[in-house]
């Protein structure tokens, strides 16, 4: 995507609230960001679709929390798509963008490229992890893979683990603007019933109860409001979600004008990776000199590649591990 074709609402998350319904939400557009994420690897189409969906969910969910560090989604299964991993890094200062990165691990020989991408995961789990940085205990919530899509897994996670009714409507794929090369465009809407005290904000929830329905959490008018907002969201089509001609604010007015939508400051999003030579060196510090020796190539170096951004690092093995002495002698 060139600078000329970039639109004001590309790569943004727009928070909103439906005042009549007491429902909060997000409209997300990931365009250039998703292109950057997927350009790091030559993924098959079915894997690209899973990574795109996971990245959309991560940007939406991550923006709902006041993050000091990061929110991650991990999807692990016993199928050909073994792992989908995404991170959303919250802005460190006001006005800065959030950052998204993602990658997938898969067994290409086992992939069914003509089937449903979600079926490539098999049995496994969907996990949300929140890490607020130094001095805090990371939070993790897990739900089994189910429901036919990653967005359905996320809805189940919020219902089971956080007792928060949540709905996602997502669309993504390659599109081509006149005079441009095909590029990824993706978008979605998230709705969430606003609890009096948010278990998700408090990072609580056992995840041991069954899947909740709207009338398990809401009653009377609140339940009717939730059902009405979902009926309205059902009228959205993929082109409205993806754009690029329909702005997020116009989409909200079209869908929810009778619900008194109110928007807040837009959060910009960019591709971002936190890998560095120092971080990789630190991760290698847990290995002994014997372990480092087995990692050393015939050229006498240790190499490491970042799965997220593709950065390539090389090290002198004598400077690595917790027993740096005798590395060369340990190599067989």
Backbone bond lengths (Angstrom), bond angles and torsions (degrees), N, CA, C in turn:
res aa  C-N    CA-C-N  psi(-1)  N-CA   C-N-CA  omega(-1)  CA-C   N-CA-C  phi
1 X - - - 1.464 - - 1.530 109.45 -
2 X 1.325 117.05 126.79 1.452 120.48 -178.93 1.519 110.22 -87.02
3 X 1.334 114.92 166.11 1.458 119.78 178.00 1.517 110.47 -60.18
4 X 1.349 115.79 -36.44 1.464 119.69 -177.63 1.518 112.04 -63.38
5 X 1.349 116.86 -32.63 1.454 119.59 -176.10 1.520 113.17 -91.19
6 X 1.315 118.56 -6.08 1.462 120.96 -179.14 1.523 109.62 -72.08
7 X 1.317 115.27 134.69 1.459 122.56 -177.10 1.517 108.42 -106.70
8 X 1.329 116.08 154.12 1.466 121.36 -172.74 1.516 112.65 -54.58
9 X 1.328 118.05 -34.97 1.462 119.47 -175.85 1.525 113.11 -98.56
10 X 1.344 117.87 7.68 1.458 119.46 170.85 1.525 109.81 -63.62
11 X 1.328 116.16 141.78 1.472 122.58 174.85 1.525 111.38 57.35
12 X 1.326 115.13 55.07 1.462 120.81 179.46 1.527 110.19 -139.94
13 X 1.327 114.61 157.24 1.464 122.15 169.91 1.529 106.88 -123.09
14 X 1.321 116.28 122.84 1.455 121.74 -179.34 1.530 110.07 -107.28
15 X 1.339 118.52 108.68 1.467 120.24 175.71 1.528 110.33 -75.34
16 X 1.325 115.99 144.91 1.462 119.42 177.63 1.527 109.49 -148.54
17 X 1.321 113.89 167.43 1.459 121.19 176.15 1.516 108.47 -138.71
18 X 1.317 116.02 138.04 1.465 121.58 173.66 1.520 107.01 -95.95
19 X 1.329 116.33 100.27 1.461 120.41 -171.26 1.527 112.34 -64.14
20 X 1.309 117.36 -35.99 1.462 119.00 -179.35 1.522 111.46 -68.16
21 X 1.342 116.38 -34.47 1.462 121.17 -174.01 1.515 113.78 -97.53
22 X 1.344 117.77 -10.04 1.464 121.72 -175.32 1.530 110.66 57.04
23 X 1.331 114.59 48.14 1.463 122.93 179.68 1.518 108.43 -125.86
24 X 1.314 116.54 136.38 1.458 121.10 176.35 1.522 108.95 -104.61
25 X 1.328 116.07 164.80 1.452 118.15 -179.90 1.512 112.72 -167.65
26 X 1.319 113.98 -179.42 1.459 122.36 178.64 1.528 108.30 -141.99
27 X 1.334 115.83 141.16 1.458 121.52 166.52 1.519 106.30 -112.62
28 X 1.325 117.25 125.57 1.461 120.92 -176.89 1.522 109.77 -119.79
29 X 1.323 114.95 143.07 1.464 122.31 169.88 1.526 107.43 -131.12
30 X 1.312 117.14 120.63 1.465 122.18 174.65 1.522 107.38 -121.47
31 X 1.308 115.44 111.00 1.459 120.12 -175.55 1.527 110.67 -119.96
32 X 1.321 117.34 -80.08 1.458 120.01 175.89 1.514 111.83 -59.85
33 X 1.343 117.60 -35.80 1.459 121.38 178.62 1.524 110.48 -60.02
34 X 1.327 116.32 -46.89 1.458 120.01 -178.46 1.520 111.12 -66.49
35 X 1.325 116.97 -36.90 1.462 119.72 174.06 1.526 111.09 -58.40
36 X 1.335 117.08 -44.11 1.466 121.08 179.45 1.525 111.60 -64.81
37 X 1.325 116.38 -42.23 1.464 120.26 179.64 1.524 110.81 -60.26
38 X 1.332 116.38 -47.59 1.458 120.37 -174.11 1.526 112.79 -79.97
39 X 1.327 116.92 -21.65 1.460 119.99 -179.76 1.525 112.15 -71.21
40 X 1.334 117.90 -15.00 1.459 120.15 -178.67 1.525 111.65 -70.72
41 X 1.333 117.33 -20.60 1.462 121.95 -177.23 1.522 109.63 -141.39
42 X 1.318 115.94 151.08 1.465 121.08 175.65 1.530 108.26 -91.47
43 X 1.321 116.03 72.58 1.457 120.59 -177.44 1.527 111.08 -74.64
44 X 1.328 117.99 145.39 1.472 119.80 167.07 1.527 110.02 -61.95
45 X 1.334 116.38 159.28 1.465 120.66 -175.34 1.525 112.61 -56.38
46 X 1.337 117.44 -41.24 1.466 119.08 -176.75 1.523 111.32 -66.10
47 X 1.328 117.61 -32.77 1.462 120.86 178.42 1.522 110.00 -76.37
48 X 1.335 117.23 -38.73 1.463 120.20 175.62 1.524 110.86 -56.81
49 X 1.317 117.43 -41.61 1.465 120.72 -179.26 1.523 111.08 -63.17
50 X 1.330 117.47 -42.02 1.465 120.94 178.83 1.524 111.49 -65.02
51 X 1.328 116.68 -42.49 1.468 120.31 179.35 1.518 110.62 -65.75
52 X 1.340 117.14 -41.07 1.465 121.02 178.96 1.521 110.84 -61.57
53 X 1.326 117.41 -45.57 1.466 120.76 -179.73 1.521 110.66 -64.22
54 X 1.330 116.51 -43.44 1.468 119.77 -179.64 1.526 111.48 -64.64
55 X 1.324 117.49 -39.14 1.471 120.71 178.98 1.527 111.15 -64.65
56 X 1.334 117.18 -41.01 1.471 120.73 176.76 1.527 111.29 -60.52
57 X 1.326 116.09 -47.60 1.460 120.21 179.54 1.527 111.22 -61.00
58 X 1.315 116.23 -41.05 1.464 120.55 -177.59 1.516 111.37 -64.54
59 X 1.325 117.18 -43.30 1.466 120.30 179.10 1.524 110.98 -64.41
60 X 1.325 117.18 -41.22 1.464 121.16 179.65 1.522 111.71 -64.76
61 X 1.337 115.82 -53.08 1.457 120.45 -175.11 1.520 110.75 -68.44
62 X 1.332 116.53 -40.94 1.460 119.78 -179.36 1.512 112.60 -60.93
63 X 1.334 116.97 -34.18 1.458 120.09 -177.17 1.522 112.47 -76.19
64 X 1.339 117.72 -12.43 1.462 119.68 178.80 1.525 112.38 -80.50
65 X 1.324 117.48 -10.75 1.467 121.81 -174.29 1.520 109.31 -115.09
66 X 1.305 117.05 144.59 1.460 121.32 172.95 1.525 107.53 -79.80
67 X 1.310 115.58 94.96 1.461 121.67 -173.64 1.521 111.47 -92.32
68 X 1.317 115.64 132.29 1.461 120.04 168.71 1.520 110.48 -92.24
69 X 1.352 116.80 -16.84 1.464 118.59 179.28 1.522 109.84 -139.58
70 X 1.333 119.39 -91.29 1.458 117.21 -172.75 1.522 112.32 -149.88
71 X 1.327 113.84 156.09 1.456 123.72 168.59 1.523 107.80 -117.64
72 X 1.322 115.81 135.69 1.464 120.92 -178.34 1.522 110.19 -124.81
73 X 1.311 115.43 148.63 1.462 122.15 168.46 1.521 107.76 -118.17
74 X 1.327 116.05 132.00 1.453 121.48 175.03 1.522 109.13 -126.04
75 X 1.319 115.51 130.84 1.456 122.46 176.70 1.522 107.07 -120.72
76 X 1.315 116.78 116.45 1.461 121.75 179.88 1.521 109.23 -121.30
77 X 1.332 115.62 136.08 1.451 120.20 -179.63 1.509 111.90 -144.80
78 X 1.331 115.57 170.74 1.465 120.34 178.48 1.523 112.03 -97.84
79 X 1.343 116.96 7.41 1.452 121.13 177.40 1.520 111.95 -89.21
80 X 1.328 117.21 -169.75 1.472 120.51 179.77 1.522 113.38 -59.94
81 X 1.350 117.71 -33.99 1.470 121.31 175.49 1.525 107.26 -85.85
82 X 1.316 116.13 94.45 1.469 120.84 -171.82 1.520 112.66 -76.51
83 X 1.337 116.54 -37.27 1.468 120.13 -174.61 1.522 110.47 -151.17
84 X 1.327 116.09 132.29 1.462 123.53 166.40 1.523 105.62 -120.27
85 X 1.327 117.21 121.49 1.463 121.04 -176.88 1.522 109.64 -127.50
86 X 1.330 116.32 131.17 1.463 121.46 179.66 1.522 109.72 -135.71
87 X 1.316 115.87 153.21 1.462 122.39 175.61 1.520 109.47 -134.31
88 X 1.337 115.49 141.29 1.470 121.81 169.48 1.520 106.86 -122.01
89 X 1.343 116.41 121.05 1.465 122.11 178.27 1.525 108.19 -101.48
90 X 1.322 115.33 119.88 1.454 119.86 179.90 1.515 111.68 -67.12
91 X 1.333 118.27 152.64 1.471 121.72 178.04 1.531 110.37 -58.77
92 X 1.310 116.06 136.85 1.460 120.04 178.69 1.527 111.58 -83.68
93 X 1.315 116.56 -24.79 1.460 121.22 179.31 1.527 109.27 -138.03
94 X 1.321 116.06 155.05 1.457 120.93 -179.48 1.526 110.49 -59.84
95 X 1.321 115.63 134.30 1.455 121.09 179.40 1.512 114.35 91.60
96 X 1.338 117.27 -11.56 1.457 119.83 178.66 1.526 110.12 -83.41
97 X 1.342 117.80 155.49 1.470 119.76 179.48 1.523 111.51 -79.69
98 X 1.325 116.00 155.99 1.448 120.60 163.98 1.515 108.23 -75.68
99 X 1.327 116.07 160.38 1.460 119.86 -178.06 1.525 109.97 -126.05
100 X 1.327 115.53 138.83 1.457 122.38 -178.81 1.520 109.96 -124.53
101 X 1.329 115.94 139.32 1.454 121.08 170.92 1.524 108.20 -142.41
102 X 1.350 117.65 158.01 1.463 120.61 -176.81 1.519 109.69 -161.85
103 X 1.329 115.10 152.50 1.462 119.39 172.05 1.520 109.31 -156.43
104 X 1.347 115.40 167.48 1.458 121.43 -179.01 1.519 109.89 -134.47
105 X 1.325 115.14 147.13 1.456 122.71 171.47 1.519 107.41 -117.47
106 X 1.327 117.61 131.56 1.460 119.83 -174.51 1.523 110.56 -152.14
107 X 1.323 114.62 160.62 1.461 123.02 177.27 1.524 107.52 -102.79
108 X 1.320 115.95 100.17 1.469 120.30 -172.78 1.521 112.48 -61.64
109 X 1.325 117.74 -33.96 1.463 120.50 -177.43 1.524 111.81 -66.37
110 X 1.321 117.73 -25.37 1.464 121.61 -177.76 1.524 112.96 -95.27
111 X 1.319 118.62 -7.16 1.460 121.47 -175.88 1.523 111.97 -66.63
112 X 1.318 115.49 138.60 1.458 122.37 169.07 1.526 106.39 -102.36
113 X 1.323 116.68 94.09 1.464 121.08 -172.74 1.519 112.76 -71.22
114 X 1.329 117.56 -11.33 1.463 120.09 179.75 1.523 112.11 -99.58
115 X 1.325 116.78 -2.77 1.455 120.00 -175.68 1.515 113.46 -96.56
116 X 1.316 115.48 -174.47 1.458 122.72 177.24 1.522 109.14 -68.61
117 X 1.340 118.21 125.36 1.472 119.10 -179.78 1.524 113.05 -53.72
118 X 1.326 117.71 -38.87 1.468 120.28 -177.38 1.528 111.32 -63.12
119 X 1.325 117.39 -32.35 1.467 120.83 -179.37 1.519 112.22 -66.58
120 X 1.327 117.38 -16.94 1.469 120.51 -179.86 1.529 112.25 -74.13
121 X 1.324 117.79 -11.25 1.469 120.74 179.81 1.521 111.16 -80.20
122 X 1.319 117.29 -38.50 1.457 120.69 -177.16 1.512 111.31 75.46
123 X 1.322 116.58 -148.30 1.459 121.98 178.61 1.525 109.31 -87.49
124 X 1.319 115.39 140.77 1.455 118.59 -179.08 1.508 110.80 172.82
125 X 1.327 116.33 -146.47 1.461 119.15 -177.47 1.521 111.40 -144.04
126 X 1.318 113.67 156.44 1.465 124.79 175.53 1.525 106.21 -114.08
127 X 1.322 117.41 124.52 1.463 120.98 -175.13 1.521 110.99 -128.66
128 X 1.324 115.49 141.60 1.458 123.00 171.18 1.523 107.68 -114.23
129 X 1.318 116.31 128.99 1.455 122.21 -179.29 1.519 108.96 -122.26
130 X 1.316 117.12 134.56 1.462 122.69 177.59 1.521 108.37 -120.46
131 X 1.325 115.80 121.43 1.465 121.57 178.96 1.523 107.77 -121.79
132 X 1.317 116.37 111.57 1.461 121.19 -178.69 1.531 112.58 -90.74
133 X 1.329 117.73 10.05 1.452 120.26 172.72 1.514 113.91 97.99
134 X 1.318 114.46 -167.30 1.457 121.74 -176.11 1.523 111.40 -55.97
135 X 1.327 115.23 139.89 1.457 120.30 176.40 1.508 114.86 83.31
136 X 1.336 118.31 4.72 1.463 121.89 -180.00 1.522 110.00 -123.58
137 X 1.315 115.96 158.75 1.459 122.09 176.63 1.527 108.54 -97.77
138 X 1.332 119.04 119.57 1.460 120.32 179.99 1.525 111.46 -59.39
139 X 1.340 114.80 145.16 1.464 122.37 178.20 1.519 108.48 -105.39
140 X 1.345 116.24 140.26 1.454 120.37 177.62 1.520 110.14 -138.81
141 X 1.325 115.94 133.03 1.457 122.15 174.23 1.514 109.41 -126.20
142 X 1.329 116.79 140.32 1.464 122.21 -172.97 1.522 110.20 -131.56
143 X 1.343 115.46 142.32 1.454 121.09 172.16 1.528 108.11 -139.53
144 X 1.336 119.23 148.61 1.467 120.91 179.71 1.527 112.11 -64.95
145 X 1.322 115.71 152.75 1.458 121.44 174.40 1.532 108.54 -66.33
146 X 1.332 116.04 125.18 1.461 120.28 179.50 1.519 108.77 -168.32
147 X 1.333 116.10 167.70 1.459 120.58 169.27 1.508 116.67 94.78
148 X 1.328 118.95 -8.71 1.457 120.17 174.14 1.511 116.89 91.80
149 X 1.340 118.75 -5.07 1.464 121.37 177.81 1.520 108.81 -161.45
150 X 1.319 116.20 162.14 1.467 119.76 176.65 1.522 110.52 -67.38
151 X 1.336 117.46 -34.61 1.465 119.29 178.53 1.526 110.55 -65.80
152 X 1.330 117.74 -35.50 1.466 120.26 175.57 1.526 110.57 -66.42
153 X 1.328 117.64 -37.63 1.465 121.13 175.21 1.524 110.51 -60.43
154 X 1.337 116.26 -42.57 1.463 120.02 179.64 1.524 111.09 -65.36
155 X 1.328 117.44 -40.39 1.466 120.34 177.19 1.527 110.77 -61.29
156 X 1.342 116.12 -42.36 1.462 120.67 178.11 1.520 110.98 -64.27
157 X 1.329 115.89 -41.45 1.470 119.60 178.85 1.532 110.82 -56.90
158 X 1.326 117.01 -49.51 1.464 119.88 -177.76 1.525 111.76 -65.36
159 X 1.337 117.06 -37.61 1.458 119.81 -179.60 1.521 111.61 -69.09
160 X 1.339 116.82 -42.64 1.458 120.38 -175.94 1.526 112.39 -79.49
161 X 1.327 115.73 -49.73 1.464 119.90 -170.02 1.515 113.59 -88.41
162 X 1.331 117.83 -28.80 1.459 119.99 -173.44 1.526 113.24 -119.10
163 X 1.345 117.33 -4.62 1.454 121.76 -178.15 1.531 111.58 53.56
164 X 1.319 115.05 41.10 1.461 122.16 177.77 1.526 108.67 -120.36
165 X 1.312 117.12 119.55 1.456 120.27 175.22 1.520 109.28 -70.13
166 X 1.329 116.32 126.33 1.462 121.70 -174.38 1.519 109.06 -140.52
167 X 1.321 115.39 144.14 1.466 121.45 179.98 1.519 108.47 -137.20
168 X 1.336 116.03 134.59 1.457 121.95 175.69 1.521 109.72 -120.91
169 X 1.325 116.12 140.08 1.453 122.45 170.34 1.523 106.93 -131.32
170 X 1.341 116.96 113.09 1.461 122.12 -171.42 1.523 111.20 -124.29
171 X 1.329 115.20 153.31 1.460 122.05 173.53 1.521 108.18 -148.24
172 X 1.329 116.40 143.58 1.465 119.86 -178.32 1.525 109.49 -162.08
173 X 1.321 115.06 153.28 1.457 121.12 178.29 1.518 110.38 163.41
174 X 1.320 115.19 176.38 1.460 120.22 178.14 1.526 109.51 -83.02
175 X 1.331 115.60 138.57 1.463 120.85 174.70 1.521 107.98 -136.30
176 X 1.297 116.13 163.49 1.462 120.46 -176.82 1.519 109.60 -131.50
177 X 1.330 115.28 118.08 1.455 120.74 173.77 1.521 108.93 -81.41
178 X 1.334 118.96 154.25 1.463 120.87 179.41 1.527 111.44 -55.05
179 X 1.332 116.14 127.96 1.453 120.86 177.88 1.516 114.71 78.72
180 X 1.338 118.10 5.52 1.457 121.92 -177.36 1.527 110.76 -117.78
181 X 1.330 115.80 160.09 1.441 121.47 172.51 1.535 109.30 -75.46
182 X 1.346 117.76 154.19 1.474 119.28 176.47 1.525 110.79 -57.15
183 X 1.313 116.42 139.04 1.464 121.49 -178.56 1.517 108.84 -143.92
184 X 1.316 115.69 156.55 1.459 120.50 178.88 1.519 111.06 -75.71
185 X 1.312 114.34 133.86 1.463 120.82 169.38 1.521 107.39 -130.70
186 X 1.311 115.57 137.43 1.460 119.94 -176.34 1.517 109.39 -147.28
187 X 1.315 115.60 149.62 1.455 119.55 178.64 1.514 111.05 -161.40
188 X 1.315 115.12 167.41 1.451 119.08 179.39 1.513 112.23 -172.54
189 X 1.321 114.20 167.97 1.458 122.60 176.69 1.525 107.98 -125.33
190 X 1.311 116.12 136.85 1.461 123.08 174.83 1.520 108.49 -118.24
191 X 1.327 116.74 131.10 1.458 122.65 172.94 1.525 108.89 -116.53
192 X 1.316 116.43 143.44 1.467 120.16 178.91 1.525 109.20 -149.12
193 X 1.328 115.07 125.86 1.465 119.62 176.61 1.520 108.92 -64.74
194 X 1.319 116.44 136.05 1.461 120.89 -175.80 1.525 109.73 -89.19
195 X 1.333 117.62 108.00 1.465 120.06 179.24 1.518 110.66 -76.67
196 X 1.337 115.71 160.55 1.465 119.07 177.45 1.514 111.09 -65.76
197 X 1.329 117.09 -33.68 1.466 121.98 173.77 1.513 106.70 -138.80
198 X 1.326 116.84 112.49 1.457 120.89 -171.61 1.517 112.18 -74.58
199 X 1.336 119.67 115.02 1.454 120.58 174.54 1.527 111.72 -61.25
200 X 1.355 116.18 -32.18 1.455 117.91 -178.86 1.508 111.15 -69.07
201 X 1.321 117.56 -39.41 1.457 120.48 177.76 1.519 110.69 -63.50
202 X 1.340 116.28 -33.37 1.458 120.35 179.47 1.521 111.66 -84.59
203 X 1.341 117.10 -7.06 1.454 123.42 -179.87 1.522 110.93 58.58
204 X 1.318 114.23 53.15 1.451 120.03 178.00 1.522 108.55 -124.89
205 X 1.330 115.97 176.57 1.459 121.28 177.25 1.507 111.33 122.98
206 X 1.312 117.17 126.78 1.457 121.07 -174.93 1.512 112.88 -85.28
207 X 1.350 117.45 -28.31 1.451 119.85 -176.71 1.513 113.29 73.07
208 X 1.327 118.69 14.00 1.454 121.16 -175.68 1.523 112.50 -95.74
209 X 1.325 119.12 -11.24 1.457 121.60 -178.44 1.523 110.18 -86.20
210 X 1.345 115.81 165.36 1.444 120.28 178.16 1.512 111.85 -73.14
211 X 1.326 115.96 171.36 1.456 121.47 179.99 1.521 110.08 -63.49
212 X 1.330 115.31 127.43 1.455 120.74 -176.82 1.521 110.86 -90.03
213 X 1.325 115.67 146.81 1.450 122.46 172.15 1.524 108.69 -101.97
214 X 1.352 116.01 170.30 1.459 118.79 -174.84 1.520 112.20 -60.53
215 X 1.348 117.42 -37.89 1.460 118.58 -177.90 1.524 113.29 -78.53
216 X 1.360 117.39 -4.99 1.463 120.03 171.66 1.525 111.04 -76.84
217 X 1.338 116.68 -27.28 1.456 121.54 -176.38 1.522 110.87 -107.82
218 X 1.336 116.01 -40.92 1.456 121.72 -176.75 1.530 109.43 -109.40
219 X 1.300 115.63 156.49 1.461 118.77 174.48 1.527 109.75 -142.14
220 X 1.317 114.62 160.70 1.455 120.14 176.10 1.512 113.31 57.83
221 X 1.327 116.34 -126.86 1.455 122.54 -175.48 1.523 112.28 -63.10
222 X 1.333 117.39 -37.19 1.464 120.22 -179.75 1.520 110.96 -62.20
223 X 1.321 117.05 -42.22 1.454 121.23 178.48 1.523 110.60 -63.80
224 X 1.320 117.26 -42.25 1.463 121.09 178.86 1.530 110.57 -64.35
225 X 1.327 116.75 -40.08 1.467 120.29 178.60 1.519 110.76 -61.48
226 X 1.325 116.68 -43.60 1.467 120.70 -178.76 1.528 110.71 -64.81
227 X 1.298 116.70 -44.29 1.461 119.94 -179.85 1.531 110.52 -64.85
228 X 1.328 117.44 -40.03 1.468 120.25 -179.36 1.530 110.73 -65.41
229 X 1.329 117.93 -42.87 1.462 121.08 179.88 1.526 111.07 -63.06
230 X 1.325 117.22 -36.76 1.457 120.54 178.26 1.515 111.92 -69.38
231 X 1.322 117.24 -37.09 1.463 120.33 176.09 1.525 110.09 -62.60
232 X 1.327 116.74 -41.86 1.462 120.22 177.92 1.527 111.46 -64.08
233 X 1.329 117.18 -40.91 1.468 120.18 179.18 1.528 110.94 -66.01
234 X 1.309 117.52 -28.92 1.468 120.64 178.00 1.525 112.32 -61.30
235 X 1.332 118.36 -18.99 1.466 121.30 -177.55 1.525 112.62 -83.87
236 X 1.331 118.52 -6.01 1.456 120.69 -177.20 1.523 109.89 -73.44
237 X 1.331 117.26 147.37 1.460 120.24 174.67 1.527 109.86 -114.56
238 X 1.324 116.18 167.02 1.458 121.22 -173.06 1.522 112.34 -61.50
239 X 1.323 117.29 -38.69 1.465 119.32 -178.50 1.522 111.25 -65.16
240 X 1.330 117.54 -33.80 1.457 120.07 176.70 1.528 110.77 -68.46
241 X 1.320 116.93 -38.19 1.459 120.24 -179.77 1.525 111.44 -68.54
242 X 1.314 115.99 -44.26 1.459 120.84 -175.45 1.518 112.19 -78.58
243 X 1.313 117.72 -30.85 1.450 120.61 -171.34 1.520 108.23 82.31
244 X 1.340 117.80 -150.09 1.461 125.91 1.87 1.533 114.66 -89.47
245 X 1.342 116.85 -6.31 1.465 118.36 -172.99 1.522 113.05 -80.34
246 X 1.327 117.78 -20.31 1.464 121.38 -179.95 1.520 108.79 -97.97
247 X 1.311 117.44 117.56 1.466 120.76 -179.98 1.520 110.07 -74.16
248 X 1.336 118.19 156.25 1.474 120.42 177.63 1.526 112.91 -56.62
249 X 1.329 117.90 -41.13 1.463 119.70 -179.26 1.530 111.25 -67.75
250 X 1.336 117.56 -39.53 1.465 120.13 176.42 1.527 110.92 -63.75
251 X 1.328 116.25 -37.20 1.451 120.25 178.46 1.527 111.06 -63.29
252 X 1.322 116.78 -41.90 1.457 120.42 178.81 1.527 111.65 -63.41
253 X 1.320 116.29 -41.69 1.464 119.86 178.67 1.522 110.51 -64.35
254 X 1.330 116.37 -42.26 1.466 119.85 179.59 1.524 111.56 -62.35
255 X 1.334 116.87 -43.00 1.454 120.33 -175.58 1.529 112.98 -80.44
256 X 1.334 116.04 -43.09 1.463 119.76 -164.34 1.532 113.79 -126.35
257 X 1.326 118.50 28.75 1.463 119.03 -175.21 1.528 112.60 -60.65
258 X 1.334 117.99 -29.12 1.457 120.30 179.18 1.534 112.47 -81.20
259 X 1.340 117.17 -9.31 1.465 121.27 -179.55 1.525 112.28 -96.06
260 X 1.326 117.71 7.91 1.473 123.34 -179.91 1.521 111.87 55.86
261 X 1.355 117.34 64.70 1.461 119.34 -179.98 1.531 111.58 -69.22
262 X 1.313 115.08 139.17 1.473 122.00 177.92 1.519 107.59 -129.53
263 X 1.334 116.62 126.27 1.460 120.57 -176.45 1.529 110.58 -102.62
264 X 1.337 114.34 157.56 1.456 121.89 178.85 1.526 108.61 -120.20
265 X 1.307 117.01 -174.49 1.463 120.61 -176.39 1.531 110.80 -61.71
266 X 1.322 115.12 135.01 1.459 120.89 177.63 1.527 110.38 -72.44
267 X 1.330 115.68 138.68 1.465 121.23 175.44 1.523 108.78 -103.54
268 X 1.315 117.29 119.60 1.462 119.59 175.91 1.526 110.01 -78.22
269 X 1.325 115.42 154.03 1.462 122.13 -177.03 1.519 108.24 -132.87
270 X 1.319 116.38 142.39 1.452 121.19 176.35 1.518 109.25 -138.39
271 X 1.342 115.38 163.04 1.459 119.25 172.39 1.520 108.33 -71.98
272 X 1.317 116.77 136.29 1.455 119.07 179.87 1.506 111.54 -156.20
273 X 1.318 116.34 137.90 1.459 121.93 178.77 1.521 108.66 -126.16
274 X 1.320 116.42 142.28 1.467 121.07 -177.37 1.518 112.68 -99.62
275 X 1.318 117.74 6.43 1.463 118.48 -178.48 1.532 110.01 -67.51
276 X 1.318 115.92 151.72 1.461 122.65 177.36 1.516 107.91 -160.33
277 X 1.315 115.94 165.25 1.469 119.75 178.36 1.523 110.84 -60.11
278 X 1.318 116.88 -40.77 1.467 119.88 -179.59 1.518 111.18 -64.65
279 X 1.334 118.01 -40.75 1.460 120.57 -179.55 1.532 111.14 -66.35
280 X 1.335 116.35 -42.26 1.459 119.41 178.73 1.530 109.92 -65.20
281 X 1.319 116.69 -42.31 1.463 120.24 178.47 1.532 110.44 -60.09
282 X 1.332 116.08 -40.57 1.458 119.80 179.37 1.527 111.37 -64.94
283 X 1.331 116.44 -39.49 1.465 119.50 179.37 1.520 111.76 -66.13
284 X 1.325 117.38 -27.50 1.463 121.30 178.60 1.527 113.04 -83.89
285 X 1.328 115.64 -6.93 1.464 119.32 -176.53 1.527 112.49 -72.05
286 X 1.343 117.80 -11.91 1.466 119.91 -179.76 1.524 112.13 -81.03
287 X 1.339 117.41 -10.49 1.459 120.90 -174.50 1.519 111.09 -92.65
288 X 1.321 115.47 148.94 1.468 121.25 176.11 1.518 109.68 -79.84
289 X 1.322 115.28 170.17 1.462 119.65 178.58 1.526 111.01 -62.00
290 X 1.335 117.20 -33.23 1.468 119.94 178.19 1.529 110.57 -66.10
291 X 1.347 115.94 -42.52 1.468 119.39 177.59 1.521 110.94 -62.38
292 X 1.331 116.15 -44.61 1.469 120.33 179.53 1.519 110.52 -60.62
293 X 1.343 115.95 -37.46 1.466 119.40 179.91 1.520 111.34 -60.93
294 X 1.328 116.88 -38.75 1.464 120.12 179.19 1.525 111.67 -70.47
295 X 1.341 117.39 -22.72 1.461 120.79 176.96 1.527 112.72 -83.88
296 X 1.322 116.38 -13.05 1.464 120.81 -173.96 1.524 110.55 -76.29
297 X 1.322 116.99 132.63 1.458 122.50 -178.96 1.522 110.81 -78.39
298 X 1.326 116.01 171.16 1.460 120.96 177.05 1.524 111.52 -62.19
299 X 1.343 116.48 -21.83 1.464 120.37 178.35 1.525 111.97 -83.11
300 X 1.335 116.81 -1.90 1.457 119.86 176.39 1.517 114.54 83.90
301 X 1.326 117.19 25.55 1.465 120.35 179.28 1.531 109.43 -130.29
302 X 1.325 116.22 162.06 1.454 123.11 171.66 1.519 107.58 -109.88
303 X 1.317 116.82 130.63 1.463 120.35 -178.40 1.520 109.88 -116.77
304 X 1.319 115.48 152.97 1.466 122.37 177.15 1.516 108.81 -148.35
305 X 1.328 115.86 138.70 1.463 121.58 179.02 1.516 109.63 -119.97
306 X 1.333 117.13 137.78 1.460 121.37 175.74 1.525 108.63 -80.06
307 X 1.336 116.44 124.54 1.453 120.47 179.91 1.522 112.45 -68.93
308 X 1.327 117.34 -23.30 1.465 120.80 -176.47 1.525 112.56 -82.80
309 X 1.331 117.09 -48.13 1.468 119.24 -172.89 1.524 113.51 -114.30
310 X 1.342 117.46 -7.30 1.449 120.26 178.28 1.514 115.18 81.99
311 X 1.335 118.33 5.69 1.467 120.84 178.65 1.525 110.12 -61.59
312 X 1.332 115.76 141.19 1.465 122.28 -177.30 1.521 109.14 -114.60
313 X 1.329 115.89 129.22 1.463 121.05 -177.94 1.524 109.67 -122.26
314 X 1.325 115.95 142.56 1.463 121.75 174.73 1.522 109.03 -126.47
315 X 1.337 115.71 144.03 1.458 121.03 -176.93 1.525 110.79 -136.77
316 X 1.328 114.72 151.61 1.451 121.79 167.56 1.523 107.17 -77.71
317 X 1.330 119.14 120.17 1.464 120.10 -175.98 1.523 113.68 -59.96
318 X 1.331 117.52 -23.17 1.463 119.86 -179.73 1.527 111.93 -67.27
319 X 1.339 116.24 -17.14 1.470 119.41 -177.44 1.520 112.57 -99.08
320 X 1.342 117.61 5.46 1.458 121.31 -173.76 1.527 112.26 -114.30
321 X 1.331 115.74 164.53 1.454 121.90 175.57 1.511 112.52 79.67
322 X 1.339 114.78 171.37 1.458 118.48 -179.62 1.518 111.84 -92.83
323 X 1.347 117.35 -3.36 1.454 121.80 173.80 1.528 107.42 -131.95
324 X 1.314 116.84 75.55 1.460 120.43 -171.25 1.517 113.18 -68.42
325 X 1.309 118.57 -25.30 1.446 121.01 -175.80 1.525 110.76 -73.32
326 X 1.306 116.06 142.07 1.469 121.28 173.90 1.502 114.32 79.64
327 X 1.359 117.24 19.13 1.457 118.56 -179.43 1.506 111.86 -62.28
328 X 1.327 115.91 -46.21 1.463 118.27 -177.19 1.510 110.97 -64.68
329 X 1.328 117.06 -38.24 1.445 119.54 -179.71 1.516 112.88 -68.90
330 X 1.346 116.17 -24.53 1.459 119.63 -177.99 1.515 112.52 -81.04
331 X 1.336 115.63 -16.17 1.471 118.20 -176.58 1.516 110.54 -75.34
332 X 1.314 116.53 135.34 1.459 120.56 179.52 1.515 109.79 -114.79
